[in-house]
């Protein structure tokens, strides 16, 4: 079956909505305000990591055939453990509960009386309603292309376009002076900010949803499915880039409205300036839609993964399990969630990045399994030790780790990855490397 251009656009809209959550709304405005006059150059670095890495992740999975095929190139045990960690981290362990909590805080709480706003009962009732609707829609994943492509994504894009046009009609103010590292190296700092969005993890996880959606639409050939996944990734990347440019511009222009601690406050100030009190309502709708779309995408991808890994439990039952867990954790409070989940995310993210690049350059390292094992192994050991250092040892080892280039900037794993590449190549040359298993259907 051949997809039309219109269908490819709908798939791209679907993938964009799955990526674009509340965090993606918050980071660019904060970058824009912090970078000030340097925001264009800072945004280049941000887009490279916040858009480039996730889209490369989708392409890497598409080239491999599936996320499982990509993981199998390392080791069968890795193919079991690493995806599990990813789906827990971006699923009920952090991302889904956070989306529900933020949707309440930005979309409902501002309109409640103070007593109800601070009451845990309000969040409990809202999270049940929010995840109940998400669960119902996740029960029919083959229909997501129509839900995202024809309804939710166009509405979200239209709302952001309205905000941007209004900001052009009523200019907010001049760009402020750059702060911190944005004064010296705005591109590099922007790259690090985008790196911290952790969308590369979601890219690996969402591959299964896009592949299953294409299959349900009649695309049964593996090569054609991979090509359409790449098209969807590029299309979603273009949309993300456009939205980040708009949000970064709004943040850069907001300096005259006062400095803010985070992007949510910046957007609130901007919306109040542009639309008055109705701006709070419009911003709440935007946040709610973004959180709603991401929750659907994450619950669907997690449930499809776990139903494949543990087929005794059906996909629909996994939807219920993930939704119930997410509802419960959302009511525990974000502080406790972050204390547990953020170190795990920081540990697995470098592994995801090097896995993506190994998959992209598979034509060069094809058949050299020791390279996959060695690179992933060295980066995993470094990430584990660094996580222990930061989480349990109060950074006692930071001076030792500091000899690694870019460690203090958050990407000290680059040297271990290069060492792993050299060691893996030499091991394969002297021991005789093994080939990868055949791709799964």
C-alpha positions in Angstrom: 0.0 0.0 0.0 1.2 3.5 -0.8 0.5 6.4 1.5 -0.7 9.7 0.1 1.0 13.0 1.0 -2.0 13.8 3.2 -1.7 10.6 5.2 2.0 11.3 5.7 1.1 14.7 7.1 -1.4 13.2 9.5 1.3 10.7 10.7 3.6 13.6 11.2 1.0 15.5 13.2 0.5 12.4 15.3 4.2 12.1 16.1 4.5 15.8 16.8 1.6 15.6 19.3 3.2 12.7 21.1 6.4 14.6 21.5 5.0 18.0 22.3 4.1 18.1 26.0 4.2 20.7 28.8 8.0 20.5 29.1 8.3 21.4 25.5 6.2 24.5 26.1 8.2 25.6 29.1 11.9 25.2 28.0 12.0 27.5 24.9 10.5 30.6 26.6 12.9 30.3 29.5 15.8 29.9 27.0 14.6 32.9 25.1 14.4 35.1 28.2 17.7 33.9 29.5 19.5 34.3 26.2 18.0 37.7 25.4 19.7 39.3 22.4 21.6 35.9 21.8 18.4 33.9 21.7 18.6 33.1 17.9 22.0 31.5 18.3 21.0 29.8 21.5 17.9 28.4 19.8 20.1 26.9 17.0 21.8 24.7 19.7 18.5 23.9 21.3 16.9 22.8 18.1 19.9 20.6 17.2 19.5 18.6 20.5 15.8 19.0 21.3 14.6 18.3 17.7 17.6 16.7 16.0 18.3 13.9 18.5 14.6 12.8 18.8 14.1 12.7 15.0 17.4 10.9 14.6 16.0 8.4 17.2 13.0 7.8 15.0 15.1 7.3 11.9 17.5 5.0 13.8 14.6 2.8 14.9 13.2 2.9 11.4 16.5 1.8 9.8 16.9 -1.0 12.3 13.3 -2.3 11.7 12.2 -1.9 15.3 13.5 -0.8 18.7 13.9 -4.5 19.6 16.1 -5.1 16.6 18.3 -2.1 17.5 18.6 -3.4 21.1 19.4 -6.9 20.0 22.6 -5.7 18.3 24.0 -5.1 21.8 22.8 -8.2 23.7 19.6 -10.1 24.3 19.7 -9.2 28.0 20.2 -5.5 27.1 17.2 -5.8 24.8 15.1 -6.8 27.8 16.4 -4.4 30.5 17.0 -1.1 28.6 13.6 -0.8 27.0 12.0 -1.6 30.4 13.9 1.2 32.0 13.0 3.6 29.3 9.3 2.8 29.3 9.1 3.0 33.1 11.0 6.3 33.1 9.0 8.0 30.4 5.8 6.2 31.4 4.1 5.8 34.8 7.4 6.6 36.6 7.6 10.3 35.6 6.4 11.6 32.3 2.7 10.5 32.4 2.0 11.6 36.1 3.9 14.9 35.4 1.6 15.6 32.4 -1.5 15.0 34.5 -0.3 17.2 37.3 0.8 20.0 35.0 -2.5 19.9 33.1 -4.2 20.5 36.5 -1.9 23.2 37.7 -2.0 25.2 34.4 -5.5 24.3 33.1 -7.7 24.1 36.1 -6.1 25.3 39.3 -6.0 29.0 38.3 -9.8 29.0 38.0 -10.5 27.4 41.4 -11.1 29.1 44.7 -7.9 29.1 46.8 -9.2 26.4 49.2 -9.9 24.0 46.4 -6.7 24.9 44.5 -4.6 23.7 47.4 -6.8 20.7 48.3 -5.4 17.3 47.3 -9.0 16.2 46.6 -9.2 18.5 43.6 -6.1 17.0 42.0 -7.4 13.5 42.8 -10.8 14.1 41.1 -9.2 15.9 38.1 -6.6 13.1 37.6 -9.3 10.5 37.6 -11.3 12.4 34.9 -8.1 13.2 32.9 -6.7 9.7 32.8 -10.1 8.2 32.4 -10.6 10.0 29.1 -7.0 9.3 28.1 -7.6 5.6 28.8 -10.8 5.5 26.7 -9.0 7.0 23.7 -6.0 4.7 24.1 -8.2 1.6 23.8 -8.3 2.1 20.0 -4.7 3.0 19.0 -5.4 2.5 15.2 -7.6 5.6 15.4 -4.9 7.8 16.9 -3.9 9.0 13.5 -7.3 10.5 13.0 -7.5 11.9 16.5 -4.1 13.6 16.4 -3.9 14.4 12.7 -7.4 15.8 12.1 -8.4 17.2 15.5 -6.0 17.7 18.4 -2.8 18.8 16.6 -4.5 21.3 14.3 -6.2 22.9 17.3 -3.0 23.1 19.2 -1.1 24.6 16.3 -3.9 27.1 15.6 -3.8 28.3 19.2 -0.1 28.8 19.2 -0.4 30.6 15.8 -3.0 33.0 17.3 -0.6 33.8 20.2 2.3 34.4 17.8 0.2 36.7 15.5 -1.1 38.7 18.5 2.5 39.2 19.6 3.4 40.6 16.2 0.4 43.0 16.3 1.2 44.1 19.9 5.0 43.8 20.3 5.9 42.8 23.9 9.2 44.5 24.2 12.9 44.5 23.3 15.2 41.5 23.9 17.1 41.7 27.2 20.8 41.1 27.9 22.0 37.5 27.9 22.7 35.9 31.2 25.1 33.3 32.4 26.6 31.0 29.8 24.4 32.5 27.2 26.8 35.5 27.2 29.8 33.4 26.2 28.6 30.3 24.4 24.9 30.6 23.6 24.9 27.8 21.0 26.5 25.3 23.3 24.3 26.3 26.3 21.2 26.0 24.1 22.3 22.6 23.0 22.6 21.5 26.6 19.1 22.9 27.4 17.7 20.8 24.6 19.6 17.8 25.7 17.8 18.0 29.1 14.4 17.7 27.5 15.1 14.0 27.2 12.9 13.6 24.1 15.4 11.2 22.6 14.1 8.6 25.0 10.5 9.2 23.8 11.7 8.9 20.2 12.8 5.3 20.8 9.6 4.5 22.6 7.3 6.1 20.1 8.7 4.0 17.2 6.5 1.1 18.1 3.3 3.3 18.0 4.1 4.7 14.6 5.0 1.3 13.2 1.9 -0.3 14.6 -0.3 2.6 13.3 1.2 2.2 9.8 0.6 -1.5 9.9 -3.0 -0.9 10.9 -3.3 1.4 7.9 -2.2 -1.4 5.6 1.5 -0.7 5.3 2.8 -4.2 5.8 6.2 -4.1 4.0 9.0 -3.4 6.4 11.0 -1.2 4.0 8.0 1.0 3.2 7.1 1.2 6.9 10.6 2.4 7.7 10.5 5.0 4.9 7.2 6.4 6.2 8.5 6.5 9.7 11.4 8.6 8.5 9.0 10.9 6.7 6.9 11.2 9.9 10.0 12.0 11.9 11.1 14.7 9.5 7.6 16.2 9.4 7.3 16.2 13.2 10.8 17.8 13.4 9.8 20.7 11.2 6.7 21.3 13.3 8.7 21.2 16.5 11.3 23.6 15.1 8.6 26.1 14.1 6.9 26.0 17.5 10.3 26.3 19.3 11.1 29.4 17.2 7.8 31.0 18.2 8.1 30.1 21.9 11.7 31.2 22.0 10.8 34.5 20.4 8.0 35.1 23.0 10.4 34.4 25.8 13.1 36.7 24.4 10.6 39.5 24.1 9.2 39.0 27.6 12.2 40.6 29.5 10.3 43.9 29.9 7.5 42.0 31.8 9.9 41.0 34.5 12.2 38.1 35.2 10.6 34.7 35.9 11.9 31.5 37.5 10.5 29.2 34.8 8.9 29.0 31.4 5.4 28.6 32.8 5.5 31.9 34.6 7.0 33.6 31.5 4.2 32.3 29.3 1.6 33.4 31.9 3.1 36.9 31.9 3.1 37.0 28.1 -0.5 35.8 27.8 -1.7 38.3 30.4 0.0 41.1 28.5 -1.4 40.0 25.1 -4.9 38.9 26.1 -5.6 40.2 29.6 -7.4 37.8 31.9 -8.6 35.6 29.0 -5.0 34.8 28.3 -4.9 32.6 31.4 -7.8 30.6 29.9 -6.1 30.3 26.5 -2.8 29.2 28.0 -4.7 26.6 30.1 -6.2 25.2 27.0 -2.8 25.0 25.3 -1.2 23.2 28.3 -4.1 20.8 28.7 -4.1 19.9 25.0 -0.3 19.3 25.0 -0.4 17.2 28.2 -3.4 15.3 27.0 -1.7 14.4 23.6 1.5 13.3 25.3 -0.3 11.2 27.9 -2.2 9.4 25.1 1.1 8.8 23.2 3.0 7.6 26.3 0.3 5.3 27.6 -0.2 3.8 24.1 3.5 3.2 23.6 4.0 1.7 27.1 1.0 -0.6 26.8 2.0 -1.8 23.3 5.5 -2.5 24.6 4.4 -4.4 27.7 1.8 -6.4 25.8 4.5 -7.6 23.4 6.9 -8.3 26.3 4.3 -10.0 28.5 1.6 -11.2 26.0 -0.4 -13.0 28.7 -1.8 -9.6 29.7 -3.6 -7.9 26.8 -3.0 -4.5 25.4 -6.2 -3.0 26.9 -5.4 -4.4 30.3 -2.0 -2.8 30.2 -3.6 0.5 29.3 -5.7 0.2 32.5 -2.6 -0.7 34.5 -0.5 2.1 33.3 -3.3 4.6 33.6 -4.1 3.6 37.2 -0.4 3.7 38.2 0.0 7.1 36.5 -3.1 8.4 38.4 -1.8 7.2 41.7 1.7 8.6 41.2 0.4 11.9 39.9 -1.2 12.4 43.3 2.0 11.7 45.3 3.5 15.0 44.2 6.0 15.9 41.6 8.8 16.5 44.1 8.9 12.8 45.2 8.5 11.6 41.6 11.5 13.7 40.5 13.7 12.6 43.4 13.4 9.0 42.2 13.0 9.4 38.4 15.4 12.1 37.4 18.6 10.2 38.4 17.3 7.2 36.4 16.7 9.4 33.4 20.1 11.0 33.7 21.6 7.5 33.7 19.9 6.0 30.7 19.8 9.1 28.5 23.5 8.9 27.4 23.0 5.2 26.6 20.1 6.1 24.4 22.1 8.8 22.5 25.0 6.4 21.7 22.6 3.7 20.7 20.8 6.1 18.3 24.1 7.0 16.6 25.3 3.4 16.4 22.1 2.6 14.6 22.5 5.5 12.3 26.0 4.5 11.3 25.1 0.8 11.2 26.5 0.6 7.6 29.9 1.4 9.0 29.8 -0.9 12.1 27.6 -3.6 10.6 28.6 -7.0 11.8 30.9 -5.6 14.5 28.9 -6.5 17.5 31.8 -5.9 19.9 31.5 -2.2 19.0 27.9 -2.1 20.1 28.7 -4.0 23.3 31.8 -2.0 24.2 30.4 1.5 23.4 27.2 0.8 25.3 29.1 -0.8 28.2 31.6 2.0 28.7 28.9 4.7 28.6 26.6 2.6 30.9 29.4 2.2 33.5 30.2 5.9 33.4 26.5 6.9 33.7 26.0 4.5 36.5 29.0 5.8 38.5 28.1 9.4 37.8 24.5 8.8 39.0 25.8 7.2 42.2 28.1 10.1 42.6 25.4 12.8 42.2 22.6 10.9 44.0 24.3 9.1 46.9 27.8 10.6 47.4 27.1 14.3 47.3 29.4 14.8 44.2 32.5 13.5 46.0 33.9 12.0 42.8 33.2 15.1 40.7 36.8 16.3 40.8 38.0 13.0 39.4 35.3 13.0 36.8 36.1 16.6 36.0 39.2 15.6 34.1 36.9 14.4 31.3 36.1 17.1 28.7 32.6 18.5 28.9 31.8 16.7 32.2 30.7 19.8 34.0 28.5 20.7 31.0 26.7 17.4 31.4 28.1 15.4 28.5 31.1 13.8 30.1 30.1 10.4 28.5 31.6 11.4 25.1 35.1 10.2 26.1 33.9 6.9 27.5 32.0 6.4 24.2 35.0 7.0 22.1 37.1 4.7 24.3 34.4 2.1 23.9 34.5 2.5 20.1 38.2 1.9 19.9 38.2 -1.0 22.3 35.2 -2.6 20.5 36.9 -2.2 17.1 40.2 -3.8 18.4 38.3 -6.7 20.1 36.4 -7.4 16.9 39.6 -7.3 14.9 41.6 -9.7 17.2 38.8 -12.0 18.4 36.7 -12.2 15.3 33.4 -10.4 15.6 29.9 -11.9 15.5 27.1 -10.8 13.2 23.8 -9.5 14.4 20.7 -11.7 14.5 18.2 -11.4 11.7 15.6 -8.7 12.0 12.3 -9.7 13.5 9.2 -9.3 11.4 
